[in-house]
């Protein structure tokens, strides 16, 4: 199918000199406009990849310690010393049968303290039988296999002077007495999420159950993981309506459903602020890129003023001439998009595979800048950039309507 005459002419002008169709005098200015476009696209793509990477990594870290959804007692007091609930095998089967639920498993938490001869450290002992998350963050030793073994974070072990294979005393305070246990450190983990690494000590579920004096169906709650974080709220609503106003097996405690965001409001409020930063950066970069492209188009129009006069003298109308220069400008936009995306994705890939840029884990919850190839957002960003560029380029193209063939030829 043959191209429209204006597109053919624009393409010929663009490739005629090998320099985006600009004359020798105008090339530097056009290159500056193109460089501004490339930098704007680069910044926007990297910003999206970093922010999405942050949100995915932080969400994954938080979910590793507390799952996406928890079913606990309605009488919980927002601490880790939760009221016990009775959880039957049938309830676990029902919770695990909902769409997008990958796992439903009981857990037990109990606040306590680790003590050595020279130091002590407050902690929460968590009993669980699901170790996938901690297996991926294991630094030394092995995962707990017996009720006497615990998994301690590397920072806590360092602060207490402990190593894999050492024994450590743990103390747990109840309303009436203090219970002491002696555990063997079988391994050390580190997630980089200091807020939780400093808090949790992991042990098999049976060990925590024996410590509390509970039977096999009594626990602090049920942890539920979803296979698609986008379906988290939908799944939580289904579980909520299935358990609301229902009591556990002994009829003493009503169920209460809480999501990851409700368990950690401060962390996710911080992540929401990142979304606002992304919006501000993208708006600023679109304005900068749009300004550069407007400048580039004006330069191309002024550079081609003789051609405009000749085309109008030959009978071309304003819209025909406008389409020629708009097409030429959009070729510049597409070139900026291509190079901006190539450079940005190369830098993102470098960080993804090498983790070259570090972060202070105590401040940012991770020890490196996390990135993610958010293809959906990147494609949307490119489409938005093209649309905005097309809109902002319409205004300077009106200059063409002001150019009189008679004046141009008289000037010549």
KOLGUTI-204105 format. One record per residue (C-alpha): residue in one letter; x negated, y negated, z; residue number from 1. Coordinates in nm, 2 decimals. Last residue first. Example, Ala and Ser with C-alpha at 12.3 -4.5 7.8 and 13.67 -1.06 7.14 Angstrom:
2
<"S"; <-1.37; 0.11; 0.71>; 2>
<"A"; <-1.23; 0.45; 0.78>; 1>
***
This chain:
412
<"X"; <-1.45; -3.50; -0.18>; 412>
<"X"; <-1.27; -3.75; 0.04>; 411>
<"X"; <-1.01; -3.81; -0.22>; 410>
<"X"; <-0.97; -3.43; -0.26>; 409>
<"X"; <-0.91; -3.40; 0.12>; 408>
<"X"; <-0.68; -3.70; 0.13>; 407>
<"X"; <-0.48; -3.57; -0.16>; 406>
<"X"; <-0.46; -3.22; -0.02>; 405>
<"X"; <-0.31; -3.35; 0.30>; 404>
<"X"; <-0.39; -3.17; 0.62>; 403>
<"X"; <-0.13; -3.22; 0.89>; 402>
<"X"; <0.04; -2.88; 0.84>; 401>
<"X"; <-0.30; -2.71; 0.90>; 400>
<"X"; <-0.32; -2.87; 1.24>; 399>
<"X"; <-0.02; -2.66; 1.34>; 398>
<"X"; <-0.26; -2.37; 1.36>; 397>
<"X"; <-0.37; -2.52; 1.70>; 396>
<"X"; <-0.04; -2.43; 1.85>; 395>
<"X"; <0.01; -2.08; 1.71>; 394>
<"X"; <-0.32; -1.96; 1.86>; 393>
<"X"; <-0.19; -1.96; 2.21>; 392>
<"X"; <0.09; -1.72; 2.12>; 391>
<"X"; <-0.14; -1.48; 1.93>; 390>
<"X"; <-0.39; -1.48; 2.21>; 389>
<"X"; <-0.12; -1.40; 2.46>; 388>
<"X"; <0.01; -1.10; 2.26>; 387>
<"X"; <-0.34; -0.97; 2.19>; 386>
<"X"; <-0.44; -1.00; 2.56>; 385>
<"X"; <-0.11; -0.83; 2.67>; 384>
<"X"; <-0.18; -0.54; 2.44>; 383>
<"X"; <-0.53; -0.51; 2.58>; 382>
<"X"; <-0.41; -0.52; 2.94>; 381>
<"X"; <-0.15; -0.26; 2.87>; 380>
<"X"; <-0.41; -0.03; 2.73>; 379>
<"X"; <-0.64; -0.09; 3.03>; 378>
<"X"; <-0.34; -0.03; 3.27>; 377>
<"X"; <-0.26; 0.30; 3.12>; 376>
<"X"; <-0.62; 0.41; 3.09>; 375>
<"X"; <-0.70; 0.35; 3.46>; 374>
<"X"; <-1.05; 0.49; 3.44>; 373>
<"X"; <-1.12; 0.47; 3.81>; 372>
<"X"; <-1.40; 0.29; 4.00>; 371>
<"X"; <-1.52; 0.31; 4.36>; 370>
<"X"; <-1.79; 0.06; 4.47>; 369>
<"X"; <-2.01; 0.26; 4.71>; 368>
<"X"; <-2.02; 0.34; 5.09>; 367>
<"X"; <-1.64; 0.34; 5.14>; 366>
<"X"; <-1.42; 0.19; 5.41>; 365>
<"X"; <-1.49; -0.17; 5.29>; 364>
<"X"; <-1.63; -0.33; 5.61>; 363>
<"X"; <-1.79; -0.04; 5.80>; 362>
<"X"; <-1.88; 0.13; 5.46>; 361>
<"X"; <-2.10; -0.16; 5.35>; 360>
<"X"; <-2.10; -0.12; 4.98>; 359>
<"X"; <-2.34; 0.03; 4.72>; 358>
<"X"; <-2.36; -0.04; 4.34>; 357>
<"X"; <-2.53; 0.26; 4.16>; 356>
<"X"; <-2.25; 0.51; 4.23>; 355>
<"X"; <-2.43; 0.72; 3.95>; 354>
<"X"; <-2.14; 0.88; 3.76>; 353>
<"X"; <-1.86; 0.63; 3.82>; 352>
<"X"; <-2.09; 0.33; 3.83>; 351>
<"X"; <-2.24; 0.41; 3.49>; 350>
<"X"; <-1.89; 0.49; 3.35>; 349>
<"X"; <-1.76; 0.15; 3.47>; 348>
<"X"; <-2.05; -0.02; 3.30>; 347>
<"X"; <-1.99; 0.17; 2.97>; 346>
<"X"; <-1.61; 0.10; 3.01>; 345>
<"X"; <-1.68; -0.28; 3.04>; 344>
<"X"; <-1.93; -0.29; 2.75>; 343>
<"X"; <-1.70; -0.09; 2.51>; 342>
<"X"; <-1.39; -0.28; 2.62>; 341>
<"X"; <-1.54; -0.62; 2.57>; 340>
<"X"; <-1.69; -0.52; 2.24>; 339>
<"X"; <-1.35; -0.40; 2.11>; 338>
<"X"; <-1.15; -0.68; 2.26>; 337>
<"X"; <-1.39; -0.95; 2.12>; 336>
<"X"; <-1.37; -0.79; 1.78>; 335>
<"X"; <-0.99; -0.78; 1.80>; 334>
<"X"; <-0.98; -1.15; 1.90>; 333>
<"X"; <-1.21; -1.24; 1.61>; 332>
<"X"; <-0.99; -1.05; 1.37>; 331>
<"X"; <-0.70; -1.24; 1.53>; 330>
<"X"; <-0.87; -1.57; 1.43>; 329>
<"X"; <-0.90; -1.46; 1.07>; 328>
<"X"; <-0.54; -1.35; 1.06>; 327>
<"X"; <-0.44; -1.69; 1.22>; 326>
<"X"; <-0.64; -1.86; 0.95>; 325>
<"X"; <-0.47; -1.69; 0.66>; 324>
<"X"; <-0.13; -1.70; 0.82>; 323>
<"X"; <-0.15; -2.07; 0.86>; 322>
<"X"; <-0.23; -2.11; 0.49>; 321>
<"X"; <0.08; -1.92; 0.39>; 320>
<"X"; <0.29; -2.10; 0.65>; 319>
<"X"; <0.18; -2.44; 0.52>; 318>
<"X"; <0.28; -2.37; 0.16>; 317>
<"X"; <0.04; -2.27; -0.12>; 316>
<"X"; <0.09; -2.46; -0.44>; 315>
<"X"; <-0.25; -2.49; -0.60>; 314>
<"X"; <-0.31; -2.82; -0.43>; 313>
<"X"; <-0.23; -2.66; -0.10>; 312>
<"X"; <-0.49; -2.39; -0.16>; 311>
<"X"; <-0.75; -2.65; -0.26>; 310>
<"X"; <-0.69; -2.87; 0.05>; 309>
<"X"; <-0.70; -2.57; 0.28>; 308>
<"X"; <-1.03; -2.45; 0.12>; 307>
<"X"; <-1.18; -2.80; 0.18>; 306>
<"X"; <-1.07; -2.79; 0.54>; 305>
<"X"; <-1.23; -2.45; 0.60>; 304>
<"X"; <-1.48; -2.56; 0.87>; 303>
<"X"; <-1.21; -2.77; 1.03>; 302>
<"X"; <-0.98; -2.47; 1.04>; 301>
<"X"; <-1.25; -2.23; 1.16>; 300>
<"X"; <-1.36; -2.47; 1.43>; 299>
<"X"; <-1.00; -2.51; 1.54>; 298>
<"X"; <-0.96; -2.13; 1.55>; 297>
<"X"; <-1.27; -2.08; 1.76>; 296>
<"X"; <-1.16; -2.35; 2.01>; 295>
<"X"; <-0.82; -2.18; 2.04>; 294>
<"X"; <-1.00; -1.85; 2.09>; 293>
<"X"; <-1.21; -1.99; 2.36>; 292>
<"X"; <-0.91; -2.15; 2.54>; 291>
<"X"; <-0.72; -1.82; 2.52>; 290>
<"X"; <-1.02; -1.63; 2.67>; 289>
<"X"; <-1.04; -1.87; 2.95>; 288>
<"X"; <-0.66; -1.87; 3.01>; 287>
<"X"; <-0.65; -1.49; 2.99>; 286>
<"X"; <-0.95; -1.47; 3.23>; 285>
<"X"; <-0.77; -1.70; 3.48>; 284>
<"X"; <-0.45; -1.50; 3.46>; 283>
<"X"; <-0.64; -1.17; 3.49>; 282>
<"X"; <-0.83; -1.29; 3.80>; 281>
<"X"; <-0.51; -1.42; 3.98>; 280>
<"X"; <-0.32; -1.09; 3.91>; 279>
<"X"; <-0.62; -0.88; 4.03>; 278>
<"X"; <-0.65; -1.08; 4.35>; 277>
<"X"; <-0.28; -1.03; 4.42>; 276>
<"X"; <-0.32; -0.66; 4.38>; 275>
<"X"; <-0.62; -0.67; 4.62>; 274>
<"X"; <-0.39; -0.82; 4.88>; 273>
<"X"; <-0.18; -0.50; 4.86>; 272>
<"X"; <-0.49; -0.30; 4.95>; 271>
<"X"; <-0.53; -0.50; 5.27>; 270>
<"X"; <-0.16; -0.44; 5.36>; 269>
<"X"; <-0.24; -0.07; 5.29>; 268>
<"X"; <-0.51; -0.06; 5.55>; 267>
<"X"; <-0.32; -0.26; 5.81>; 266>
<"X"; <0.00; -0.05; 5.77>; 265>
<"X"; <-0.17; 0.29; 5.84>; 264>
<"X"; <0.10; 0.53; 5.95>; 263>
<"X"; <0.38; 0.35; 5.76>; 262>
<"X"; <0.17; 0.35; 5.45>; 261>
<"X"; <0.10; 0.72; 5.47>; 260>
<"X"; <0.47; 0.79; 5.51>; 259>
<"X"; <0.68; 0.86; 5.82>; 258>
<"X"; <0.96; 1.11; 5.88>; 257>
<"X"; <1.12; 1.15; 6.22>; 256>
<"X"; <1.28; 1.48; 6.35>; 255>
<"X"; <1.49; 1.49; 6.66>; 254>
<"X"; <1.35; 1.65; 6.97>; 253>
<"X"; <1.51; 1.87; 7.24>; 252>
<"X"; <1.73; 2.11; 7.03>; 251>
<"X"; <1.49; 2.41; 7.09>; 250>
<"X"; <1.46; 2.47; 6.71>; 249>
<"X"; <1.41; 2.10; 6.62>; 248>
<"X"; <1.69; 1.85; 6.59>; 247>
<"X"; <1.85; 1.71; 6.28>; 246>
<"X"; <1.99; 1.35; 6.27>; 245>
<"X"; <1.77; 1.28; 5.97>; 244>
<"X"; <1.60; 1.59; 5.84>; 243>
<"X"; <1.72; 1.63; 5.48>; 242>
<"X"; <1.77; 1.26; 5.43>; 241>
<"X"; <1.41; 1.20; 5.54>; 240>
<"X"; <1.27; 1.48; 5.33>; 239>
<"X"; <1.44; 1.34; 5.01>; 238>
<"X"; <1.33; 0.98; 5.10>; 237>
<"X"; <0.97; 1.10; 5.15>; 236>
<"X"; <0.97; 1.27; 4.81>; 235>
<"X"; <1.09; 0.95; 4.64>; 234>
<"X"; <0.84; 0.74; 4.84>; 233>
<"X"; <0.54; 0.96; 4.74>; 232>
<"X"; <0.64; 1.02; 4.37>; 231>
<"X"; <0.36; 0.79; 4.24>; 230>
<"X"; <0.12; 0.97; 4.46>; 229>
<"X"; <0.16; 1.28; 4.25>; 228>
<"X"; <0.08; 1.63; 4.40>; 227>
<"X"; <0.24; 1.54; 4.73>; 226>
<"X"; <0.09; 1.65; 5.07>; 225>
<"X"; <0.31; 1.71; 5.37>; 224>
<"X"; <0.18; 1.73; 5.73>; 223>
<"X"; <0.41; 1.88; 5.99>; 222>
<"X"; <0.42; 1.77; 6.35>; 221>
<"X"; <0.26; 1.78; 6.70>; 220>
<"X"; <0.31; 2.16; 6.71>; 219>
<"X"; <0.51; 2.44; 6.85>; 218>
<"X"; <0.58; 2.75; 6.64>; 217>
<"X"; <0.27; 2.94; 6.75>; 216>
<"X"; <0.33; 2.89; 7.12>; 215>
<"X"; <0.20; 2.59; 7.32>; 214>
<"X"; <-0.05; 2.57; 7.60>; 213>
<"X"; <-0.19; 2.24; 7.48>; 212>
<"X"; <-0.54; 2.37; 7.46>; 211>
<"X"; <-0.42; 2.70; 7.32>; 210>
<"X"; <-0.24; 2.52; 7.04>; 209>
<"X"; <-0.55; 2.31; 6.97>; 208>
<"X"; <-0.76; 2.62; 6.93>; 207>
<"X"; <-0.50; 2.80; 6.72>; 206>
<"X"; <-0.49; 2.51; 6.47>; 205>
<"X"; <-0.86; 2.55; 6.40>; 204>
<"X"; <-1.08; 2.25; 6.51>; 203>
<"X"; <-1.15; 1.90; 6.38>; 202>
<"X"; <-1.30; 1.60; 6.57>; 201>
<"X"; <-1.15; 1.28; 6.45>; 200>
<"X"; <-1.22; 0.92; 6.57>; 199>
<"X"; <-1.55; 0.79; 6.45>; 198>
<"X"; <-1.50; 0.93; 6.10>; 197>
<"X"; <-1.15; 0.78; 6.10>; 196>
<"X"; <-1.24; 0.41; 6.11>; 195>
<"X"; <-1.57; 0.48; 5.95>; 194>
<"X"; <-1.42; 0.59; 5.62>; 193>
<"X"; <-1.75; 0.70; 5.46>; 192>
<"X"; <-1.62; 1.06; 5.45>; 191>
<"X"; <-1.88; 1.23; 5.67>; 190>
<"X"; <-1.87; 1.58; 5.80>; 189>
<"X"; <-2.09; 1.78; 6.04>; 188>
<"X"; <-2.07; 2.15; 6.10>; 187>
<"X"; <-2.04; 2.43; 6.36>; 186>
<"X"; <-2.05; 2.22; 6.67>; 185>
<"X"; <-1.98; 2.47; 6.95>; 184>
<"X"; <-1.71; 2.36; 7.20>; 183>
<"X"; <-1.68; 2.35; 7.58>; 182>
<"X"; <-1.34; 2.26; 7.71>; 181>
<"X"; <-1.24; 2.05; 8.01>; 180>
<"X"; <-0.88; 1.98; 8.12>; 179>
<"X"; <-0.80; 1.68; 8.34>; 178>
<"X"; <-0.49; 1.69; 8.56>; 177>
<"X"; <-0.14; 1.56; 8.63>; 176>
<"X"; <-0.04; 1.32; 8.36>; 175>
<"X"; <-0.28; 1.48; 8.11>; 174>
<"X"; <-0.64; 1.39; 8.04>; 173>
<"X"; <-0.86; 1.59; 7.79>; 172>
<"X"; <-1.23; 1.64; 7.83>; 171>
<"X"; <-1.47; 1.78; 7.58>; 170>
<"X"; <-1.82; 1.93; 7.65>; 169>
<"X"; <-2.06; 1.98; 7.36>; 168>
<"X"; <-2.26; 2.28; 7.24>; 167>
<"X"; <-2.52; 2.24; 6.97>; 166>
<"X"; <-2.53; 2.45; 6.66>; 165>
<"X"; <-2.52; 2.16; 6.42>; 164>
<"X"; <-2.68; 1.86; 6.59>; 163>
<"X"; <-2.59; 1.62; 6.87>; 162>
<"X"; <-2.77; 1.30; 6.98>; 161>
<"X"; <-2.44; 1.14; 7.09>; 160>
<"X"; <-2.45; 0.85; 6.84>; 159>
<"X"; <-2.59; 1.08; 6.57>; 158>
<"X"; <-2.31; 1.33; 6.62>; 157>
<"X"; <-2.05; 1.06; 6.60>; 156>
<"X"; <-2.19; 0.92; 6.28>; 155>
<"X"; <-2.21; 1.27; 6.12>; 154>
<"X"; <-1.85; 1.35; 6.20>; 153>
<"X"; <-1.77; 1.65; 6.42>; 152>
<"X"; <-1.63; 1.99; 6.31>; 151>
<"X"; <-1.54; 2.21; 6.60>; 150>
<"X"; <-1.59; 2.58; 6.69>; 149>
<"X"; <-1.46; 2.77; 7.00>; 148>
<"X"; <-1.13; 2.86; 6.83>; 147>
<"X"; <-1.32; 3.04; 6.55>; 146>
<"X"; <-1.38; 2.97; 6.18>; 145>
<"X"; <-1.48; 2.60; 6.19>; 144>
<"X"; <-1.62; 2.47; 5.86>; 143>
<"X"; <-1.99; 2.52; 5.79>; 142>
<"X"; <-2.33; 2.35; 5.86>; 141>
<"X"; <-2.42; 2.00; 5.73>; 140>
<"X"; <-2.27; 1.73; 5.51>; 139>
<"X"; <-1.91; 1.85; 5.46>; 138>
<"X"; <-1.71; 1.59; 5.27>; 137>
<"X"; <-1.55; 1.82; 5.01>; 136>
<"X"; <-1.49; 2.09; 5.27>; 135>
<"X"; <-1.33; 1.82; 5.48>; 134>
<"X"; <-1.06; 1.76; 5.22>; 133>
<"X"; <-1.00; 2.13; 5.15>; 132>
<"X"; <-0.98; 2.23; 5.51>; 131>
<"X"; <-0.63; 2.33; 5.59>; 130>
<"X"; <-0.58; 2.53; 5.91>; 129>
<"X"; <-0.54; 2.23; 6.14>; 128>
<"X"; <-0.60; 2.13; 6.50>; 127>
<"X"; <-0.70; 1.77; 6.55>; 126>
<"X"; <-0.90; 1.66; 6.85>; 125>
<"X"; <-0.89; 1.28; 6.88>; 124>
<"X"; <-1.20; 1.10; 7.00>; 123>
<"X"; <-1.36; 0.88; 7.27>; 122>
<"X"; <-1.74; 0.91; 7.29>; 121>
<"X"; <-1.97; 0.99; 7.58>; 120>
<"X"; <-2.34; 0.94; 7.65>; 119>
<"X"; <-2.64; 1.06; 7.85>; 118>
<"X"; <-2.57; 1.42; 7.96>; 117>
<"X"; <-2.32; 1.47; 7.68>; 116>
<"X"; <-1.95; 1.39; 7.67>; 115>
<"X"; <-1.68; 1.41; 7.41>; 114>
<"X"; <-1.35; 1.25; 7.50>; 113>
<"X"; <-0.99; 1.32; 7.45>; 112>
<"X"; <-0.68; 1.25; 7.24>; 111>
<"X"; <-0.48; 1.55; 7.13>; 110>
<"X"; <-0.35; 1.62; 6.78>; 109>
<"X"; <-0.17; 1.93; 6.65>; 108>
<"X"; <-0.09; 2.01; 6.28>; 107>
<"X"; <0.17; 2.21; 6.10>; 106>
<"X"; <0.15; 2.26; 5.72>; 105>
<"X"; <0.35; 2.16; 5.41>; 104>
<"X"; <0.15; 2.16; 5.09>; 103>
<"X"; <0.19; 2.05; 4.73>; 102>
<"X"; <0.52; 1.88; 4.75>; 101>
<"X"; <0.60; 1.73; 4.41>; 100>
<"X"; <0.96; 1.88; 4.40>; 99>
<"X"; <1.08; 2.01; 4.74>; 98>
<"X"; <1.01; 2.37; 4.83>; 97>
<"X"; <0.74; 2.31; 5.09>; 96>
<"X"; <0.98; 2.14; 5.32>; 95>
<"X"; <1.22; 2.43; 5.30>; 94>
<"X"; <0.95; 2.69; 5.35>; 93>
<"X"; <0.81; 2.50; 5.65>; 92>
<"X"; <1.16; 2.48; 5.80>; 91>
<"X"; <1.20; 2.86; 5.75>; 90>
<"X"; <0.87; 2.93; 5.92>; 89>
<"X"; <1.00; 2.75; 6.22>; 88>
<"X"; <0.87; 2.42; 6.36>; 87>
<"X"; <0.94; 2.34; 6.73>; 86>
<"X"; <0.84; 1.98; 6.81>; 85>
<"X"; <0.58; 1.85; 7.05>; 84>
<"X"; <0.57; 1.48; 7.16>; 83>
<"X"; <0.26; 1.32; 7.00>; 82>
<"X"; <-0.06; 1.22; 7.18>; 81>
<"X"; <-0.21; 1.06; 6.87>; 80>
<"X"; <-0.03; 0.74; 6.94>; 79>
<"X"; <0.27; 0.57; 6.78>; 78>
<"X"; <0.50; 0.67; 7.08>; 77>
<"X"; <0.66; 0.97; 6.92>; 76>
<"X"; <1.02; 1.02; 7.04>; 75>
<"X"; <1.15; 1.09; 6.68>; 74>
<"X"; <0.92; 1.39; 6.68>; 73>
<"X"; <0.70; 1.43; 6.38>; 72>
<"X"; <0.74; 1.50; 6.00>; 71>
<"X"; <0.44; 1.35; 5.83>; 70>
<"X"; <0.40; 1.23; 5.47>; 69>
<"X"; <0.09; 1.17; 5.26>; 68>
<"X"; <-0.15; 1.37; 5.47>; 67>
<"X"; <-0.31; 1.24; 5.79>; 66>
<"X"; <-0.69; 1.27; 5.77>; 65>
<"X"; <-0.72; 1.35; 5.40>; 64>
<"X"; <-0.44; 1.11; 5.32>; 63>
<"X"; <-0.65; 0.82; 5.45>; 62>
<"X"; <-0.94; 0.92; 5.23>; 61>
<"X"; <-0.72; 0.98; 4.92>; 60>
<"X"; <-0.55; 0.65; 4.97>; 59>
<"X"; <-0.88; 0.47; 5.01>; 58>
<"X"; <-1.02; 0.63; 4.70>; 57>
<"X"; <-0.71; 0.57; 4.48>; 56>
<"X"; <-0.67; 0.21; 4.60>; 55>
<"X"; <-1.04; 0.13; 4.55>; 54>
<"X"; <-1.05; 0.29; 4.21>; 53>
<"X"; <-0.74; 0.10; 4.10>; 52>
<"X"; <-0.92; -0.22; 4.22>; 51>
<"X"; <-1.25; -0.13; 4.05>; 50>
<"X"; <-1.09; -0.02; 3.71>; 49>
<"X"; <-0.86; -0.33; 3.70>; 48>
<"X"; <-1.15; -0.57; 3.77>; 47>
<"X"; <-1.38; -0.40; 3.52>; 46>
<"X"; <-1.11; -0.43; 3.25>; 45>
<"X"; <-1.05; -0.80; 3.33>; 44>
<"X"; <-1.41; -0.90; 3.36>; 43>
<"X"; <-1.50; -0.73; 3.02>; 42>
<"X"; <-1.20; -0.89; 2.85>; 41>
<"X"; <-1.31; -1.23; 2.96>; 40>
<"X"; <-1.67; -1.17; 2.88>; 39>
<"X"; <-1.58; -1.06; 2.52>; 38>
<"X"; <-1.36; -1.36; 2.47>; 37>
<"X"; <-1.62; -1.60; 2.59>; 36>
<"X"; <-1.87; -1.44; 2.36>; 35>
<"X"; <-1.64; -1.48; 2.07>; 34>
<"X"; <-1.59; -1.85; 2.15>; 33>
<"X"; <-1.97; -1.89; 2.18>; 32>
<"X"; <-2.02; -1.71; 1.85>; 31>
<"X"; <-1.78; -1.94; 1.68>; 30>
<"X"; <-1.97; -2.24; 1.81>; 29>
<"X"; <-2.30; -2.10; 1.70>; 28>
<"X"; <-2.16; -2.01; 1.35>; 27>
<"X"; <-2.02; -2.36; 1.27>; 26>
<"X"; <-2.33; -2.51; 1.10>; 25>
<"X"; <-2.40; -2.19; 0.90>; 24>
<"X"; <-2.04; -2.17; 0.78>; 23>
<"X"; <-1.79; -1.94; 0.95>; 22>
<"X"; <-1.63; -1.63; 0.81>; 21>
<"X"; <-1.69; -1.41; 1.11>; 20>
<"X"; <-2.06; -1.42; 1.05>; 19>
<"X"; <-2.11; -1.16; 0.77>; 18>
<"X"; <-2.08; -1.43; 0.52>; 17>
<"X"; <-1.79; -1.29; 0.32>; 16>
<"X"; <-1.66; -1.07; 0.59>; 15>
<"X"; <-1.41; -1.31; 0.75>; 14>
<"X"; <-1.33; -1.50; 0.43>; 13>
<"X"; <-1.26; -1.17; 0.24>; 12>
<"X"; <-1.04; -1.05; 0.53>; 11>
<"X"; <-0.85; -1.38; 0.54>; 10>
<"X"; <-0.80; -1.37; 0.16>; 9>
<"X"; <-0.67; -1.02; 0.17>; 8>
<"X"; <-0.44; -1.10; 0.47>; 7>
<"X"; <-0.30; -1.40; 0.29>; 6>
<"X"; <-0.24; -1.20; -0.03>; 5>
<"X"; <-0.05; -0.93; 0.16>; 4>
<"X"; <-0.23; -0.59; 0.16>; 3>
<"X"; <-0.16; -0.33; -0.11>; 2>
<"X"; <0.00; 0.00; 0.00>; 1>
***
